[in-house]
Amino acid sequence: MAGVKLLTVADANKLVEGLSKTYKDAKYYLDFKTPIDLVVAAILSAQTRDEVTNAVTPKLFAKYKTAKDYANADPEELYSLISRVSFGGNKSKSIISTMKIVNEKYNGKVPNKMEELLELPGIGRKTANTILINAYGIVVGIPVDTWVIKLAPRLGLSVNKDPDKIEQDLMKTIGKKYWHNITYIFKRHGKALCDKVPICSKCPVQNICPKNGVTKRL
């Protein structure tokens, strides 16, 4: 990406450390209790606001508790509970298809390996990383969501737009101790200060950030 100034590894880790201290309570934003819940919530959350996803899942989780429950669900009945989310019809089909595989191939347990998760319908690398980190405490990568895609180049941590390439850039640049929650830190920072018109004067890392693409500073 032309014109992007990249930080050194040392400065990149200083920047991430500064954001981590500012957003100490940053955490995954969807409600769940079990790995099954998490898979379902993650599928529902695509192109849907977190508030909407969290509003529909309580009734869903109360009715369907196991992979077998979802695998045997009536698509229309399932859809009626998630109709508020975007593309609810397609997502209900993905949930049922995914849970049939989990039920039959993995004895009802959500797999805890990246390659196995990626074989499930509706599960991409971002969601697989999310499941591994939040359900099992396994950190092998970084979930790259829309906020990471937006902020990584702006903060000088990547020159790429492709999520997989951004993930690789971040993994090479920042310490692994940050991988498990850097996505949620970026989301908090983006919403608080670093959206379309960044409020650079209030930014905790303004002296390190290269402000790539920032045309107006407040």
N, C-alpha and C positions, 0 to 999 in steps of 0.2 A: 504494500500500500504506500504509494508515493507520499512523501512529506511527513510520515510518521516517525517521530523520534522515540527510539527505544531506550528504556532504562537499563543500566547495568544490573547484574544480578544482585549486587549489594544494595543498590538504591531500590530495586524492585521489592526486596524483602523488607527494607525500611518502610516503604509505602504500605505494604500489606500489614506490617506490624502496627503502623499508625492507625490504619482503618480498623484492625482487630481490637485495639484498645478503645476506640471510639464506639464501636458497636459490639460491646462485650456480650450482649444478650442475643445476638443474631442467631437464628436457628431455622430449621426447616419449617415451612409455612403451612403445610397441610396437616390436618388432624388425622391420627390413626392410632390404633393400639396393637395391631398384629401385622406381620408381613403381608398377609392377604389383604387387609385393609389398605396398606400402603400401595400395593400394586394397583388396586382399584382406584384409589384417590389420584394416583399419578396419571393413570389413563384418562380419568375424567378431567384433569386439570389442563390438558392441552388446549390452548387458545380460549381458556376460560379463567375469569378472575378467581383468585384464591377464596375470596369471600363467598362466591357462588358455590364453589366446590365444597367448602366446609359447611355450607348451609344444607346441601342435599345429602351429605354422607351419613349423618346420624341415623336417619330412618333406614337407609340402605344397609348400614352395618348392623343394625338391630335385626333386620330380616335375614340377611345372608352373612353367615359367620365363617363358613369353610369354603374351600375350593369346590367341593362337591355341591354345595348349595348354589353357587353361581353357575357351575357347569350344567345343573339341571333346571336353571331358572327359565321361566317363560320370557322370551325377549320383550314382548309388549308390556308385561308387568314390570320388568326391570326398567324399561324405558320410562314408564310412568313415574318412577321414583327419581330419575335423573334428567327429566325433560328440560330442566332449566339450564343445563350446561350446553355449550356449543356442540353441535354434531352428536347429540345424544343417541340417535338411532345407530350410527356407526360405532359409537363407543360401547353401547350395550352389546353389540355383536362381538366386538373385540374382547370385552370382559369375559363373555361366555366362552369364546374360543380359547382365550388364554387360560382360563380356569379349567377347561377340559384337559388341556395338556398338563397343567400342574397336578390335577387330580389323578390322571392316568399314568403319566410318565414319572412324576416325582412324589407319588403317594400323598398328594395333598399339601406338600410343603413347597413354598417358594424357593427355587434354587438359589444358591449363594455363590455362583460362579458367573463371571461376565459372559462367557460364551454361551452358557445355557440360558441366561436371561435374554440375550439378544435373539434367541430363536422363538421367543414368545410374541404373538401378535400384539401390536401396539406398544412394544417396548424397544426403544432406541437406546443409544449409548448414554444419553443424558439421564434417562429414566433408570437404566440399569445401574449407573453410578449412584443415583439417588437411593435406590433400594438397598444396594450393598452398604452404603454409608449409614443410612438411618435405620435399617432393619437389623443389620448384622455387625455394624461397626467395622466393616471391611473397606479399606481405602486403597483403591488401585487406580483411581483417576479423579477427575473433577467434573461435576455436572455443569455443562455449558448451556445456560438458558439465555433468554433474550437480553437480560441485564449484563451478563458476562460478555456476550457478543458486542454490546454497545460500549461497555466501559473498558474492556481489555485494551483495545487500540488507543482509546482516549488517554488512558493512564500509562501508556508506553510499555505495555506488557505483551503485545502481539502486533503483527502486521497483517494478520489474516482475518477473513470474514467467515470462513468455513468453521463450524463448531469443532470438528475433530482436530483441525489444525490449531485452533485456538487452545484447545485442551492440551495438546502436545507442547505448545509454547509455554503455557503456564506451568506445566509439570517440569519443564527444563529450567524454569526461571525462579519459581518460588519454592520455599521449603515445604516438605511433605506435611509438616505439622499444621499447615494452613489449608491443605486440600479439602478437609472434611467440611469446612464451613465457609470457605472463601466465596462461594456462590451466594450464600445468604447475606454475607457482609456486603458484597457488591449490590445486591438488591436493596438493602437498607440504605446504603450510601446513595444509590441512584435516586431512590424516592425522596430522600431527605435533601440532597444538595446537588446531585450530578445528573439531572434530567436534561431536557432539551436545551434549557438555558441554565447552565451550571452557576451556582452561587459560590464562586471561587474564594471570595473573601472570608467565607465561614468554613472553608474546607480544612480539615485537620492535616492534610498532606499537601497543601498548596505549594509548599516550597520544594517538593520533590516531583510532583506531577508535571509532565511536559505539556498538558492541556492540548493534546492533539485534536484538531478539528474544532476547538472552541473559538468562536468568533466574537463572543460578547462575554465579558467578565463583570460580575457584580460583586 
